[in-house]
Amino acid sequence: MSVSTAAVTRPVCAPLDVLGRDVTVPLVTGGEVAYAALDYAASAPALQRVWDDVAAYAPYYGSVHRGAGYLSQLSTDLFENARATVAEFLDCRPDDQLVFTRSTTDSLNLLARALPADCQVFVFETEHHASLLPWQDARVTYLDAPRTPGRAVETLERALAARDPHGPALVCVTGASNVTGELWPVRELAAAAHAHGARIVLDAAQLAPHHPVSVQDLDVDWIAFSGHKLYAPFGSGVLAGRADWLVAADPYLAGGGASRKVARREDGGVDVEWHESAARHEAGSPNVIGAYSIASACRALTEAGFDALVARERHLIEKVRTGLAAVPEVRVLSLFGDDAPRVGVISFVVEGWNSSHFAAALSAEYGIGVRDGLFCAHPLVRTLLGGAPETQGECGAPEAAPGEKSLNAIRVSFGAGTPDEHVDRFVTAVRELVTEGAKWRYRTEDGRCVPAVD
């Protein structure tokens, strides 16, 4: 791994305030330590700003849409203003629709339900399951993992050139890998898609919390992301983009809010007139707090300035990669190579360690929370590991006892709320575990390594 060992640059801004920074956790070796949350790629902690905004609104919470009371009208305005704020954050086109969903997974499943008849979908095997699996009812072409950004574009162009040019087609691609953190050539892939008459949807779950995302600049047709990765963990997500396929499709859920008019027919059936706005796919009482929290996070990140946030994250990435490079037993996983631009997501394996055992020791002995497994991106991780057995434990993590060969990987991830001390402690912990070994005994329980209790 060719990482510079020169002095690590100083951060250009302080970490943003997040909940949980002062939480302490017990260590199996005795005492307590401030918890180092380094699993941002799964769920980022809530920004303090988001929490404060939600707390200030909570007493005024009311039903959304059609309510005559003051709190209902206030909540409706807040919900629709949140829609406008998020659309501005994403630099949506004037005629785009923005639908609030439950998550990135929900957003992409919604779009999958809205595909025109006989639509062909192209997706790289390197995708997270949220963007790999929703297209099962369509004609899906799975593309092999490319080893360079340029090869990704070439692979897509070849696949699109071989398709029926008269039918609808959709390309689904991630903005930043949830396994390696590497940035994908979204703008170039979008140009290739459009040149062959296809549309493209961007899974920005790992990109939006780290970099500015512009629908217009990237020229994508849709974008999907989750609030819980954008420092707004209140159960909401977003699908934003072109309205035509969404308006032409049946509602994602049938129910109140999606329907404009319902009438009984003489034959006993029901005639329904559905909304053509985003409400068409937002049946039921909307998650106004979730939508408001995403809007709050969008405002907070914009006000903090992405230039400063990106520079600080690069400082943290440099710290982690330099520290890992100094431990010969560590192998960092990469698809595009060491020099590829990336966000604060790094996966690795440690020679002589089962990854579940290593992650358990980081937590129990150092108070560091990381993730181990296949990260809901099984084909990609297996490719990077050179293949892995099919037998798996919880959440796709292959079952293995302490000391057995690693069948999965460890992922450390961080972002705008991560202080330097957390990554410094992580780097120190990796070095000490490799050179000195674990201080505690561990056992396998339900497919995971946990501290053994006497």
matplotlib code that plots the C-alpha trace (Angstrom):
import matplotlib.pyplot as plt

x = [0.0, 1.7, 0.7, 3.0, 4.5, 5.1, 3.7, -0.1, -1.7, -3.5, -7.3, -8.9, -12.0, -13.3, -15.6, -19.3, -21.1, -22.8, -24.7, -22.9, -19.4, -19.3, -20.8, -18.5, -18.4, -16.9, -13.8, -13.4, -9.9, -11.5, -12.5, -14.4, -13.5, -15.2, -16.8, -15.2, -18.0, -16.2, -19.1, -20.5, -21.0, -23.8, -25.4, -23.9, -24.6, -27.2, -25.9, -26.6, -28.1, -30.6, -31.5, -32.0, -34.2, -36.3, -36.7, -37.8, -40.4, -41.7, -44.3, -45.8, -46.1, -49.4, -51.0, -49.7, -51.9, -55.6, -55.8, -57.5, -55.8, -52.8, -50.4, -51.5, -50.9, -47.6, -46.5, -47.7, -45.7, -42.6, -42.9, -43.2, -40.5, -38.3, -38.9, -37.8, -34.7, -33.6, -34.3, -32.1, -29.4, -29.4, -29.6, -32.6, -34.1, -37.2, -39.5, -38.0, -40.1, -38.7, -40.4, -39.7, -39.2, -37.9, -34.3, -32.1, -33.4, -37.0, -36.2, -34.7, -37.4, -39.9, -38.1, -38.0, -41.8, -42.0, -40.0, -41.7, -42.7, -39.8, -37.2, -33.6, -31.5, -27.7, -26.0, -22.4, -21.9, -20.0, -23.2, -24.6, -27.6, -29.9, -29.0, -28.1, -31.3, -34.5, -34.5, -35.4, -38.7, -36.9, -34.5, -31.2, -27.7, -25.1, -21.7, -18.4, -16.4, -14.2, -10.6, -10.4, -12.9, -12.1, -12.9, -16.2, -17.2, -16.0, -17.8, -21.1, -20.7, -20.2, -23.2, -25.4, -24.3, -25.5, -29.0, -32.2, -32.0, -35.7, -36.7, -36.3, -33.1, -31.8, -28.3, -27.9, -24.6, -23.2, -21.5, -19.0, -18.5, -19.7, -16.8, -13.7, -15.0, -13.8, -15.6, -17.1, -17.1, -20.7, -20.6, -18.9, -21.3, -24.2, -22.9, -22.5, -26.0, -27.6, -25.5, -27.2, -30.7, -30.7, -31.4, -29.3, -30.0, -27.4, -27.1, -25.7, -26.1, -22.3, -21.6, -24.1, -22.8, -19.2, -19.4, -21.7, -24.1, -25.6, -28.3, -27.7, -23.9, -23.7, -26.6, -28.2, -31.9, -32.6, -30.7, -31.4, -30.0, -30.8, -31.2, -29.5, -26.2, -26.7, -26.6, -30.4, -31.4, -35.2, -36.3, -36.5, -34.9, -35.2, -35.8, -35.4, -35.5, -37.5, -41.3, -42.5, -41.8, -43.1, -46.3, -47.0, -46.5, -49.1, -48.6, -45.8, -48.4, -52.1, -53.9, -54.8, -52.6, -51.8, -55.4, -57.0, -60.6, -62.2, -65.7, -67.8, -69.0, -72.4, -70.9, -69.6, -66.0, -64.0, -62.6, -59.5, -57.9, -54.3, -52.2, -49.6, -47.3, -44.8, -47.8, -48.6, -45.9, -46.2, -49.4, -50.2, -49.2, -45.8, -42.7, -42.6, -39.9, -37.8, -38.2, -37.5, -34.4, -33.0, -33.6, -31.9, -28.9, -28.8, -28.7, -26.1, -23.7, -24.2, -23.6, -20.5, -19.1, -18.3, -14.8, -13.8, -15.6, -13.9, -10.5, -10.9, -12.0, -9.0, -6.9, -8.6, -8.3, -4.5, -4.1, -5.9, -4.2, -0.8, -1.3, -2.5, 0.3, 2.8, 1.4, 2.6, 0.0, -2.8, -4.2, -6.5, -9.2, -9.3, -11.0, -9.5, -6.1, -4.4, -4.5, -8.2, -10.2, -12.4, -14.6, -14.0, -14.7, -11.8, -12.1, -9.2, -8.1, -5.4, -3.1, -3.6, -6.8, -10.5, -12.1, -14.9, -12.4, -10.4, -13.5, -14.6, -11.3, -11.4, -14.7, -14.1, -10.6, -10.5, -14.1, -13.9, -17.0, -16.3, -18.1, -17.0, -18.6, -19.5, -21.3, -24.4, -22.1, -21.4, -20.2, -17.8, -16.2, -15.8, -14.1, -11.8, -11.0, -10.4, -13.5, -15.2, -17.4, -21.1, -21.8, -22.6, -23.6, -25.5, -25.9, -23.8, -20.7, -19.2, -19.0, -15.5, -13.9, -11.1, -7.8, -9.4, -8.5, -10.5, -13.5, -14.8, -13.4, -13.2, -14.6, -13.7, -15.7, -15.9, -17.2, -17.9, -18.4, -15.2, -12.6, -8.9, -8.6, -11.0, -8.9, -5.6, -6.9, -8.0, -4.6, -2.9, -5.3, -4.7, -0.9, -1.1, -3.5, -1.2, 2.0, 0.9, -2.3, -5.7, -5.6, -8.9, -10.2, -13.1, -15.6, -18.0, -21.7, -24.4, -21.7, -20.0, -16.9, -17.7, -15.6, -15.6, -17.1, -15.6]
y = [0.0, 3.2, 5.8, 8.7, 8.6, 12.4, 14.5, 14.3, 17.6, 19.6, 19.8, 22.9, 22.9, 21.3, 18.3, 19.1, 18.5, 15.1, 13.2, 10.5, 12.1, 12.1, 8.6, 6.3, 2.5, -0.2, -2.1, -5.8, -5.0, -2.6, 1.0, 3.1, 5.1, 7.6, 5.6, 6.0, 5.6, 4.6, 2.9, 6.0, 4.0, 2.0, 4.9, 8.2, 9.8, 12.6, 16.1, 18.1, 20.7, 18.2, 17.0, 20.6, 21.4, 18.3, 18.9, 22.5, 21.3, 18.3, 20.3, 21.6, 18.2, 17.7, 15.8, 16.6, 17.7, 18.6, 19.4, 22.6, 23.2, 25.5, 22.7, 20.7, 23.6, 24.4, 20.7, 20.7, 23.8, 22.4, 19.1, 20.8, 23.3, 20.3, 19.0, 22.2, 22.4, 18.9, 19.6, 22.7, 20.7, 18.2, 20.9, 19.3, 20.4, 22.6, 19.9, 17.1, 15.3, 14.6, 11.8, 11.1, 7.4, 5.3, 4.8, 4.3, 0.7, 1.9, 4.6, 2.2, -0.4, 2.4, 3.2, -0.5, -0.6, 2.4, 1.0, 1.0, -2.3, -4.3, -2.0, -3.4, -2.6, -2.5, -2.7, -3.5, -6.5, -4.1, -2.4, -2.5, -4.9, -1.9, -1.1, -4.6, -6.5, -4.3, -5.0, -8.7, -8.3, -6.5, -7.7, -7.3, -7.3, -7.6, -6.2, -7.5, -5.5, -3.0, -2.5, 1.2, 4.0, 4.0, 0.3, 0.9, 3.3, 1.0, -2.0, 0.0, 1.3, -2.2, -3.5, -0.6, -0.9, -4.5, -3.8, -3.3, 0.5, 0.9, -0.2, 1.7, 1.1, 2.2, 2.2, 2.0, 3.0, 4.0, 7.4, 6.0, 2.4, 1.4, -1.1, 0.7, 4.3, 4.8, 7.4, 6.2, 8.2, 9.1, 12.0, 9.8, 6.9, 9.2, 10.5, 6.9, 6.0, 9.0, 8.5, 5.1, 6.2, 4.9, 6.7, 6.5, 6.5, 7.4, 5.6, 8.5, 6.9, 7.0, 10.1, 12.7, 12.8, 13.5, 15.5, 18.0, 16.2, 18.0, 16.3, 18.8, 18.8, 15.0, 14.8, 11.9, 11.1, 10.1, 10.2, 8.1, 8.5, 7.8, 10.2, 7.9, 8.2, 12.0, 12.6, 12.5, 9.0, 9.4, 6.8, 8.8, 8.7, 10.5, 9.6, 12.7, 13.0, 12.9, 12.8, 11.0, 7.4, 8.1, 9.7, 6.9, 4.1, 2.8, 4.2, 2.5, 2.1, 2.4, 4.4, 7.8, 10.7, 9.0, 9.2, 12.4, 11.0, 7.7, 6.7, 3.5, 2.1, 0.7, -2.8, -2.5, -1.7, 1.4, 4.0, 5.8, 9.0, 9.2, 12.3, 13.1, 14.9, 13.3, 12.5, 9.7, 7.6, 8.9, 7.1, 7.2, 9.7, 11.0, 10.9, 14.7, 14.5, 12.3, 14.7, 17.7, 16.1, 15.5, 19.1, 20.2, 18.1, 19.5, 23.0, 22.2, 20.6, 23.5, 26.1, 24.2, 24.3, 21.1, 22.4, 22.5, 19.2, 17.4, 18.8, 17.7, 14.2, 13.9, 14.7, 11.8, 9.4, 10.2, 9.5, 6.1, 4.9, 6.0, 4.2, 1.0, 1.1, 1.0, -2.4, -5.0, -7.6, -5.2, -5.4, -2.5, -3.6, -1.5, -1.9, 1.1, 1.3, 3.2, 6.5, 6.5, 9.4, 8.2, 9.1, 8.1, 4.4, 1.9, -1.9, -4.2, -7.6, -8.6, -11.5, -14.2, -12.7, -13.5, -10.2, -10.8, -11.5, -8.4, -6.1, -7.6, -6.8, -3.3, -2.8, -4.7, -3.6, -0.1, 1.2, 1.4, 0.6, -0.7, -3.2, -6.6, -8.9, -8.5, -5.2, -6.1, -6.1, -9.8, -10.1, -7.1, -8.2, -11.8, -10.4, -8.2, -11.1, -13.5, -15.6, -16.6, -19.6, -19.4, -20.4, -17.2, -16.1, -13.0, -10.2, -12.1, -12.4, -15.9, -17.9, -18.3, -18.8, -16.6, -17.4, -18.9, -17.4, -14.3, -14.9, -11.4, -7.9, -5.1, -1.6, 1.6, 4.7, 8.3, 11.7, 15.2, 14.5, 12.4, 13.9, 13.2, 11.2, 8.5, 7.8, 8.1, 5.5, 3.2, 3.3, 2.6, -0.2, -1.9, -1.7, -3.1, -5.9, -7.1, -6.8, -7.8, -9.8, -9.5, -9.1, -11.0, -14.4, -14.5, -17.2, -17.6, -17.0, -17.0, -16.7, -13.7, -13.3, -12.0, -11.6, -14.8, -14.5, -16.6]
z = [0.0, -1.2, 1.4, 2.1, 5.6, 5.6, 8.4, 8.4, 7.5, 10.1, 10.0, 8.5, 10.7, 13.9, 13.8, 13.8, 17.1, 17.2, 19.8, 21.7, 21.7, 25.5, 26.0, 27.9, 27.6, 29.8, 28.8, 29.6, 31.0, 33.5, 33.6, 31.0, 27.9, 25.6, 22.8, 19.5, 16.9, 13.7, 11.9, 10.1, 6.9, 8.6, 10.6, 11.4, 14.8, 14.8, 14.4, 17.5, 15.2, 13.9, 17.4, 18.6, 15.6, 16.0, 19.8, 19.1, 16.7, 18.7, 20.8, 17.6, 15.9, 14.1, 11.3, 7.9, 5.0, 5.1, 8.8, 9.7, 13.0, 13.5, 14.4, 11.4, 9.1, 10.7, 10.3, 6.6, 5.9, 7.6, 5.7, 2.3, 3.1, 4.0, 0.5, -1.0, 1.2, 0.2, -3.5, -3.2, -1.4, -4.3, -7.0, -8.5, -11.8, -11.6, -12.8, -10.7, -8.0, -4.6, -2.7, 1.0, 1.6, 4.5, 3.3, 0.2, 0.0, 0.0, -2.6, -5.1, -4.6, -5.3, -8.5, -9.4, -9.1, -11.4, -14.3, -17.7, -19.2, -20.6, -19.0, -19.0, -15.9, -15.8, -12.5, -11.4, -9.1, -6.8, -5.6, -2.1, -1.9, -1.7, -5.3, -6.5, -5.6, -6.2, -9.9, -9.8, -11.7, -14.6, -17.2, -15.3, -16.6, -13.9, -14.9, -13.6, -11.1, -13.0, -11.7, -12.8, -13.2, -16.9, -17.2, -15.5, -18.2, -20.9, -19.4, -19.3, -22.8, -24.2, -22.4, -23.5, -27.1, -27.2, -25.8, -27.8, -28.5, -28.8, -25.2, -22.0, -19.9, -16.5, -15.1, -11.3, -9.8, -6.5, -5.9, -3.3, -2.3, 1.1, 1.2, -0.1, 0.1, -3.5, -5.7, -8.9, -12.2, -12.0, -14.5, -17.1, -16.5, -16.8, -20.1, -21.4, -20.3, -22.0, -25.2, -25.5, -24.7, -21.1, -17.8, -14.6, -10.9, -8.4, -5.0, -3.0, 0.4, 1.0, -1.1, 0.1, 3.7, 2.5, -0.7, -2.4, -4.8, -7.7, -9.8, -12.6, -12.6, -12.5, -15.0, -13.3, -13.7, -10.1, -6.8, -3.7, -0.2, 3.5, 6.4, 8.9, 7.0, 6.7, 10.5, 10.6, 12.0, 12.1, 9.6, 6.4, 2.9, -0.4, -4.0, -6.3, -10.0, -13.2, -12.7, -15.8, -14.8, -11.2, -12.4, -14.9, -12.3, -9.9, -6.4, -4.4, -1.6, -2.0, 0.7, 2.0, 0.8, -2.5, -3.7, -4.9, -5.3, -4.5, -5.5, -5.5, -8.8, -9.5, -9.9, -6.3, -7.2, -6.5, -8.9, -7.7, -9.1, -7.9, -7.3, -9.9, -7.4, -5.0, -2.8, -5.3, -3.6, 0.0, 1.1, 4.8, 7.4, 6.3, 8.6, 9.1, 11.7, 9.5, 6.6, 8.8, 10.2, 6.7, 5.8, 9.0, 8.2, 4.7, 6.0, 8.7, 6.1, 3.7, 6.3, 7.6, 4.0, 2.1, 1.1, 4.8, 5.6, 2.6, 3.6, 7.2, 6.1, 3.8, 6.9, 8.7, 5.8, 5.6, 9.3, 9.0, 5.8, 7.0, 10.3, 8.6, 6.1, 8.9, 10.0, 7.4, 8.5, 7.4, 3.8, 2.8, 0.3, -2.9, -6.3, -8.2, -6.4, -3.6, -5.4, -6.1, -4.5, -1.7, 1.3, 4.9, 4.4, 4.6, 4.8, 5.6, 6.7, 9.2, 8.6, 11.2, 12.5, 12.0, 11.3, 13.8, 16.5, 15.6, 15.6, 18.9, 20.5, 19.2, 20.9, 24.2, 24.9, 23.3, 23.2, 19.4, 17.3, 13.8, 11.6, 10.3, 7.7, 4.1, 4.5, 2.5, -0.6, -0.7, -4.4, -4.1, -0.8, -2.1, -5.2, -3.1, -0.7, -3.6, -2.8, 0.4, 1.5, 1.2, 4.8, 6.7, 10.1, 11.2, 8.6, 6.1, 8.2, 7.7, 10.9, 12.2, 15.6, 17.0, 15.3, 12.1, 8.7, 8.0, 5.8, 5.9, 6.4, 9.0, 8.0, 9.7, 8.7, 9.8, 8.8, 9.8, 13.5, 14.0, 16.3, 15.7, 19.0, 17.7, 14.6, 16.7, 19.2, 16.3, 14.7, 18.0, 18.8, 15.4, 16.0, 19.5, 18.7, 15.8, 17.8, 21.3, 20.7, 22.5, 26.3, 26.7, 25.7, 23.1, 22.1, 19.2, 20.0, 17.3, 14.7, 16.3, 18.5, 21.9, 25.1, 27.1, 30.6, 33.4]

ax = plt.figure().add_subplot(projection="3d")
ax.plot(x, y, z, "-o")
ax.set_aspect("equal")
plt.show()
